[in-house]
Amino acid sequence: MAKIPFIQHTAAGLHITHEKIRWVELSRIRDHIWVKKVDSEPVGNDLESALRKLIDRQVVTHPFVTVNVDSIPGVRKLVNMPVIDEEDILGEWIDKQYSQIVEKMGSSETFLIRHTIMDLNDENGKCLFAAIKKDDRDKIENILTGVGLTPTIITTGFLATAYGLLLTPEFVNGQHKILRLFEDESFIGHYKNGFLNSYSQLDANQMSTTDILDELNLMFETNSVLNVE
């Protein structure tokens, strides 16, 4: 029997945008994941106060949470990459990409950069990089620890959007699209055999539901995706 890697019994997560904080609890029964509870609180003008109100309503059995923060400005870059068998050379290539990302951001601040290699075959592949300012991330962590929570990871969530589908045979075979629609950021991910192949951002804040559906239909018809550098 396949093991679900990200949860063994119960897990809690927070999703933070400029407008709202969402609390989600998941439970595992045998090899199935169930949504145990969902709650939310408007951010208003004080993120810490809103978080305290939200946490006070929960029965927190352990302090560890996974945190997805869309309200942190970040940069993403999807890059074509060669097949590199030697670990040292691969590390040098990744370090070079890191340097180029920071240089393009034009800042002397410290950044946290994550990457994931995807769609790798015998000839080439793609690597997705996501960068956020360390100071922005630290501010969120300080607020979380101030209300008694211990973040196991703080991420923009982009790299983990389809993580819960990796054990679904239908998803890891063939091509699929996932719409991620929230207040701060919306995009559609184009997946092939379970791997993110490309993505298209949506300016959904100013769009009605009808506009979003029309945009998606046009995207499917034209196969419009974000260009890979």
C-alpha positions in Angstrom: 0.0 0.0 0.0 1.4 3.4 -1.0 2.1 5.8 1.9 0.8 9.4 1.8 4.0 11.3 2.4 2.7 14.6 3.7 0.3 13.4 6.5 0.2 10.4 8.8 -2.7 11.3 11.1 -3.8 14.9 11.4 -2.2 18.0 9.8 -3.0 21.7 9.9 -2.3 24.4 7.4 -2.7 28.2 7.1 -3.3 30.1 3.9 -2.6 33.8 4.2 -3.5 36.5 1.7 -3.9 40.3 2.0 -7.6 39.9 2.6 -8.1 36.7 4.5 -6.5 33.9 6.6 -7.7 30.4 6.2 -7.3 27.5 8.6 -7.5 24.0 7.2 -7.3 20.7 9.2 -6.8 17.4 7.4 -7.2 13.9 8.8 -6.0 10.6 7.4 -8.2 7.5 7.7 -6.3 4.5 6.3 -5.2 5.7 2.8 -7.7 8.5 2.4 -7.5 12.2 3.3 -10.5 14.1 4.7 -11.0 17.8 5.3 -11.7 17.9 9.0 -12.3 21.6 9.4 -12.1 24.9 7.5 -12.3 28.3 9.1 -11.3 31.9 8.0 -10.8 35.4 9.4 -10.6 38.7 7.5 -7.1 40.3 7.8 -8.3 43.9 8.1 -5.4 46.2 9.1 -3.7 43.8 11.5 -2.5 40.4 10.5 -1.4 39.3 13.9 -4.7 40.3 15.5 -6.7 38.5 12.8 -4.5 35.4 13.3 -5.1 35.4 17.1 -8.8 35.6 16.6 -8.7 32.6 14.2 -6.4 30.5 16.4 -8.6 31.2 19.5 -11.5 29.5 17.8 -9.5 26.3 17.1 -8.7 23.3 19.3 -5.0 23.2 18.5 -3.6 19.7 19.4 -0.1 20.5 18.2 1.6 23.7 17.2 3.1 22.6 13.9 1.5 24.1 10.8 2.3 24.3 7.1 1.9 27.9 5.9 1.1 29.2 2.4 1.5 32.9 2.1 0.3 34.6 -1.1 0.6 38.1 0.4 4.5 37.9 0.2 5.7 39.4 -3.1 7.8 37.0 -5.0 9.4 36.1 -8.3 9.1 32.9 -10.3 11.1 31.7 -13.2 10.6 28.6 -15.3 13.8 27.7 -17.0 14.7 25.1 -19.6 17.6 23.0 -18.4 20.0 20.5 -19.9 20.3 16.9 -18.5 23.2 17.0 -16.0 24.3 13.7 -14.5 27.1 15.1 -12.3 25.9 16.5 -9.0 28.6 19.1 -8.8 27.9 20.5 -12.2 24.1 20.5 -11.5 24.8 22.5 -8.3 26.9 25.0 -10.3 24.1 25.4 -12.8 21.5 26.0 -10.1 23.7 28.5 -8.3 24.1 30.4 -11.6 20.3 30.6 -11.9 20.0 31.8 -8.3 22.5 34.6 -9.0 20.7 35.7 -12.2 17.3 35.8 -10.4 18.7 38.0 -7.6 20.5 40.3 -10.1 17.3 40.8 -12.1 15.4 41.7 -8.9 17.9 44.6 -8.5 18.1 44.5 -4.7 20.8 44.0 -2.1 18.4 42.3 0.3 18.7 38.6 1.1 16.3 36.2 -0.7 15.1 32.8 0.0 15.0 30.8 -3.3 13.5 27.3 -3.8 13.7 25.3 -6.9 12.2 22.1 -8.2 13.2 20.1 -11.3 10.3 18.9 -13.4 9.4 17.2 -16.7 12.9 15.7 -16.9 13.6 13.2 -19.7 16.7 11.9 -21.5 17.3 15.1 -23.4 16.2 18.1 -21.3 13.9 19.3 -18.6 12.6 22.3 -16.8 13.4 23.9 -13.4 11.1 26.2 -11.6 12.6 28.8 -9.2 10.6 30.7 -6.6 12.2 33.6 -4.7 10.9 35.8 -1.8 12.6 38.3 0.5 13.9 36.8 3.7 12.7 39.7 5.8 9.1 39.3 4.5 9.3 35.6 5.4 10.8 36.3 8.9 8.0 38.8 9.7 5.4 36.1 9.0 7.3 33.5 11.1 7.5 36.0 14.0 3.8 36.6 14.0 3.1 32.8 13.9 5.4 32.0 16.8 3.9 35.0 18.7 0.5 33.2 18.7 2.1 29.8 19.7 2.4 28.2 16.3 5.5 26.5 14.8 5.7 26.7 11.0 7.2 23.5 9.5 7.5 25.4 6.2 6.5 28.8 4.9 6.0 28.9 1.2 4.1 30.7 -1.6 2.5 27.3 -2.3 3.1 27.4 -6.0 5.4 24.4 -6.1 3.1 22.3 -4.0 -0.3 23.0 -5.7 -0.8 19.5 -7.0 1.0 17.6 -4.3 -2.2 16.0 -3.0 -2.8 14.4 -6.4 0.5 12.6 -6.8 -1.1 9.3 -5.7 -4.0 9.7 -8.1 -3.4 7.4 -11.2 -5.5 9.6 -13.4 -3.4 12.7 -12.6 0.1 11.1 -13.0 -0.8 9.8 -16.5 -1.6 12.2 -19.3 -2.1 16.0 -19.3 -4.2 18.0 -16.8 -4.8 21.6 -15.8 -5.3 22.9 -12.3 -6.9 26.3 -11.5 -5.6 28.0 -8.4 -7.9 31.0 -7.6 -7.3 33.3 -4.6 -7.5 37.0 -3.7 -3.8 37.8 -4.2 -2.8 35.5 -7.0 -4.4 33.2 -9.5 -3.0 30.9 -12.1 -3.6 27.7 -14.0 -1.0 25.0 -14.0 -0.4 22.8 -17.0 0.7 19.3 -15.8 2.0 16.4 -17.8 2.3 13.0 -16.1 2.1 14.6 -12.7 4.8 17.2 -13.4 4.2 21.0 -13.8 5.0 21.6 -17.4 4.1 25.3 -17.6 1.7 27.8 -16.0 -0.4 30.9 -17.0 -1.1 33.7 -14.6 -4.6 35.1 -14.4 -5.5 38.7 -13.3 -8.6 37.3 -11.6 -9.0 40.2 -9.0 -10.8 42.3 -11.6 -12.6 39.5 -13.3 -16.1 38.1 -12.8 -16.7 34.3 -12.7 -17.9 34.5 -16.3 -14.8 36.4 -17.4 -12.6 33.8 -15.7 -14.4 30.9 -17.5 -14.1 32.7 -20.8 -10.4 33.3 -20.3 -9.9 29.6 -19.5 -11.8 28.5 -22.5 -9.7 30.8 -24.7 -6.5 29.5 -23.0 -7.6 25.9 -23.7 -8.4 26.7 -27.4 -5.1 28.5 -28.0 -3.0 26.4 -25.6 -1.7 29.7 -24.3 1.0 29.2 -21.6 3.8 31.2 -20.0 6.9 31.2 -22.1 9.8 29.2 -20.7 13.2 31.0 -20.8 
